Amino acid sequence: MSRMCELTGKGVMSGNNVSHANNKTRRKFLPNLCRVTLMSEATGMSYRLRVSAAALRSVEHRGGLDAFLLKSGERELSPRARLLRKEIIKKTAEQAAA
């Protein structure tokens, strides 16, 4: 498994450790990933995702998984999140038509 958020696509960044003597050595900045189960109201299913803590706060702020995926653009989402977004759009269209 790669160290990448399944909603936002946030991944590992690289940089430098800088000592007091200003020596620089390479290091990695890892995202704070949490394995969570998020419920979709439109599909009625729960999805187990590996999400960064910042993305989890954004999901709660926007009002749940469905609202987060519908409000965010295609380019902002990871490939798995794009598939979930398409499913949710399809289900909401079916519910609106019925």
N, C-alpha and C positions, 0 to 999 in steps of 0.2 A: 504494500500500500504506500502510495506517495503521501508526503506530508502536505496536503492541500485541502482547503475548505471546499466541500462539495456544493455549497451554495454560491459563494462569491468568487471562488477560484484563487483566493489568497494563498500564496505558497511561501517557500523558504526564500529568504533574502540573504545576501552575503555582505560582509563589511569587514571592519578591522577592530581588533582589540588594541587599544592604545594605552601603553603603560605610562607611569609617571615620568619616565625618561624619554617619552615620546617614541618608543619602539612600536612598530605596527606589525601585527600578525593577523592572518586571515581567520575569520570566524563565520558562523552561520547564525542568523536570526530565525528561529523556528516559530511558526504561528501557534497560538494557544488553541489547540484542537480539542473538542469535546465530542464524545459519541452520544448523540441524543436521539430520541424518538419524537418526531413531530407529526401531529395529526392534521390531515387535510379535511376540511369541512365539505368541500365540493365532491370529492371522490369517496369520502367516508373511510379512507384507509389511513394507516399510520406508516410513516417512512422512517427508517433508521438511517441517520446521516452522520457524517463526521464533519462538524461545523466549528468554525472559529468562535470564540467567545464574543467577539465584536459582532459577528453575523447573527448570533443567537439574540443579542440585545436588539439588533435591528429588526429581527423577525417579531419579537415581542412588541417593539415600538410601533410597527406598522400594522399590528393586529392579527398576527398568525401567519402560518405558512402560505396560505392562498393569497392573502393580501400582499405579502412580501414578493412573491413570484410575479403577481400580476402588475405591481407597481414598478418593478425593476425591468430594465431593458434587456434585450437579448444578449448584447455584448457584455453586460456585467455578470452574467450567469455562467456557471460551469456547464459542461455538456449534459451531465445527469440532471441538473436543475432545469435545463431547457426542455428536456423530455417531460419532467414533472409539470412544467408550466403548460406545455401543449395538452397534456391530459386534463389539467384543471380547466383550461379554456374550453376544451371539447365538452367536458361534463357540465360546465355552467351554461354553455350554448344549448345543450340538450334539455337542461332544466328550465331554461327560459322559453324554449319552444313548447314545452309540455304544459 
